[in-house]
């Protein structure tokens, strides 16, 4: 999709390309900078991504002490289906192993304190920001009482509030991109 937009500058403003995704889509958004020329992306917004598929799922725990960890059985099955025999340390699978210089200066990583992917995603964001902290705007937003896919839970009040706050922050980041170009 990014390459299509880049190949059609008469249709699209190629100076304002940003990507976003949720769960594995968030991981794919974090992989995108490795697949396009450096500087192509102005922002990445990733909701509850997995960033290190080489890490042992048995050791992953959500940050909240009262949270129930995600089933490692299902995590292993999903990982096997996702990567098969590929090297899980390949940065196109696990962005945790990617060159931080590839990433745009504006990023937002949204996690939930009941999600087993939260700490690895937050560590990833910290590493990316740590490369150029004065030049980058990497927002990490951990939502209290929220788990994986919290923004899809229409009946849980904390999740609805967290979704609204997260979507507003994402919209603000995209406005910054629009106004900067």
C-alpha positions as CSV (number, residue, x, y, z in Angstrom):
1,X,0.0,0.0,0.0
2,X,2.9,2.4,0.8
3,X,4.6,1.7,-2.4
4,X,1.4,2.3,-4.3
5,X,0.9,5.7,-2.6
6,X,4.6,6.5,-3.4
7,X,4.1,5.6,-7.0
8,X,1.1,8.0,-7.4
9,X,2.3,11.4,-6.2
10,X,-0.3,13.0,-8.5
11,X,-3.0,11.4,-6.4
12,X,-1.4,11.4,-2.9
13,X,0.7,13.7,-0.8
14,X,3.7,11.4,-0.4
15,X,5.3,13.7,2.1
16,X,2.7,12.8,4.7
17,X,2.6,9.0,4.7
18,X,1.9,7.5,8.1
19,X,0.9,3.9,9.0
20,X,-1.0,2.3,11.9
21,X,-2.2,-1.1,13.0
22,X,-3.6,-3.1,15.8
23,X,-2.1,-6.3,17.2
24,X,-0.3,-8.1,14.4
25,X,-1.2,-5.1,12.2
26,X,0.6,-2.9,14.7
27,X,3.6,-5.2,14.3
28,X,3.3,-4.9,10.5
29,X,3.2,-1.1,10.9
30,X,6.5,-1.3,12.8
31,X,8.0,-3.5,10.1
32,X,7.0,-1.0,7.3
33,X,10.1,1.2,7.6
34,X,12.3,-1.8,6.6
35,X,10.4,-2.3,3.3
36,X,10.4,1.3,2.0
37,X,13.1,3.9,1.5
38,X,14.3,5.6,4.7
39,X,12.3,8.7,5.4
40,X,9.2,7.5,3.6
41,X,7.1,7.4,6.7
42,X,6.3,10.4,8.8
43,X,4.6,8.6,11.7
44,X,3.8,5.1,13.0
45,X,1.0,4.4,15.4
46,X,0.9,0.8,16.8
47,X,-1.7,-0.5,19.1
48,X,-0.6,-3.5,21.3
49,X,1.9,-4.8,18.9
50,X,4.2,-7.8,19.4
51,X,7.8,-6.7,18.8
52,X,9.9,-9.7,19.7
53,X,8.7,-13.1,18.4
54,X,12.0,-14.6,19.4
55,X,11.3,-14.2,23.1
56,X,10.0,-17.2,25.0
57,X,6.2,-16.7,25.3
58,X,6.3,-18.6,28.7
59,X,8.2,-15.6,30.2
60,X,5.9,-12.9,29.0
61,X,3.7,-11.3,31.6
62,X,1.4,-8.3,31.6
63,X,2.6,-5.4,33.7
64,X,-0.4,-5.3,36.1
65,X,0.1,-7.8,39.0
66,X,-3.6,-8.8,38.9
67,X,-3.6,-9.5,35.2
68,X,-3.9,-13.0,33.8
69,X,-1.2,-13.7,31.2
70,X,-2.2,-14.6,27.7
71,X,-2.3,-18.4,27.0
72,X,1.2,-19.4,26.0
73,X,-0.4,-22.4,24.2
74,X,-2.3,-20.1,21.8
75,X,0.6,-17.7,21.5
76,X,2.9,-20.5,20.4
77,X,0.4,-21.7,17.8
78,X,-0.2,-18.2,16.4
79,X,3.6,-17.6,16.2
80,X,4.1,-20.9,14.4
81,X,1.4,-20.0,12.0
82,X,2.8,-16.5,11.5
83,X,6.5,-17.3,11.1
84,X,6.8,-21.0,10.4
85,X,10.5,-21.9,10.0
86,X,11.6,-18.3,9.5
87,X,14.2,-16.7,11.9
88,X,12.1,-15.0,14.6
89,X,15.0,-12.5,15.1
90,X,14.5,-11.2,11.5
91,X,13.5,-7.6,12.0
92,X,10.7,-8.0,9.5
93,X,9.2,-10.4,12.0
94,X,10.4,-8.9,15.3
95,X,10.9,-5.2,15.1
96,X,12.8,-5.4,18.3
97,X,15.8,-6.3,16.2
98,X,15.5,-3.5,13.7
99,X,17.8,-0.6,13.2
100,X,16.3,2.3,15.2
101,X,17.5,4.8,12.6
102,X,14.9,3.5,10.1
103,X,12.0,4.8,12.2
104,X,10.3,8.1,11.8
105,X,10.6,10.8,14.5
106,X,6.9,10.5,15.4
107,X,5.6,7.3,16.8
108,X,2.9,6.2,19.2
109,X,2.8,2.8,20.9
110,X,-0.4,2.0,22.8
111,X,-0.4,-0.9,25.3
112,X,-2.6,-2.2,28.1
113,X,-1.4,-3.2,31.5
114,X,-3.3,-6.5,31.2
115,X,-1.6,-7.4,27.9
116,X,1.4,-9.8,27.8
117,X,2.8,-7.9,24.8
118,X,2.9,-4.5,26.7
119,X,6.4,-4.7,28.2
120,X,8.2,-5.8,25.0
121,X,6.4,-3.0,23.0
122,X,7.3,-0.4,25.6
123,X,10.9,-1.6,25.6
124,X,11.0,-1.3,21.9
125,X,9.6,2.3,22.0
126,X,12.2,3.2,24.6
127,X,15.0,1.9,22.5
128,X,13.8,3.8,19.4
129,X,13.4,7.0,21.4
130,X,16.7,6.5,23.1
131,X,18.6,6.7,19.8
132,X,17.7,10.3,19.3
133,X,15.6,11.5,22.3
134,X,15.8,15.2,21.5
135,X,14.7,14.7,17.9
136,X,12.0,12.1,18.4
137,X,8.5,12.2,19.6
138,X,7.8,8.7,20.7
139,X,4.6,8.5,22.8
140,X,4.1,5.4,24.9
141,X,0.6,5.1,26.3
142,X,-0.1,2.2,28.7
143,X,-3.9,1.9,29.4
144,X,-4.7,0.9,33.0
145,X,-7.1,-2.1,33.3
146,X,-6.9,-2.8,29.6
147,X,-5.8,-5.9,27.8
148,X,-5.1,-6.9,24.2
149,X,-7.7,-5.5,21.8
150,X,-9.1,-3.3,24.6
151,X,-10.4,-0.8,22.0
152,X,-12.8,-3.4,20.6
153,X,-14.6,-3.9,23.9
154,X,-17.6,-1.6,23.6
155,X,-19.2,-2.5,26.9
156,X,-16.2,-2.2,29.3
157,X,-16.2,1.4,30.6
158,X,-12.4,1.6,31.2
159,X,-11.8,0.2,27.7
160,X,-14.1,2.7,26.1
161,X,-12.4,5.6,27.9
162,X,-8.9,4.3,27.0
163,X,-10.0,3.8,23.3
164,X,-11.3,7.4,23.1
165,X,-8.1,8.8,24.7
166,X,-5.9,6.7,22.4
167,X,-7.8,7.5,19.2
168,X,-7.7,11.2,20.1
169,X,-3.9,11.0,20.7
170,X,-3.5,9.2,17.3
171,X,-5.5,11.9,15.6
172,X,-3.4,14.6,17.2
173,X,-0.2,12.9,16.0
174,X,-1.6,12.7,12.4
175,X,-2.5,16.4,12.6
176,X,1.1,17.1,13.6
177,X,2.2,15.2,10.4
178,X,-0.3,17.2,8.3
179,X,0.8,20.5,9.7
180,X,4.5,19.7,9.4
181,X,4.6,18.9,5.7
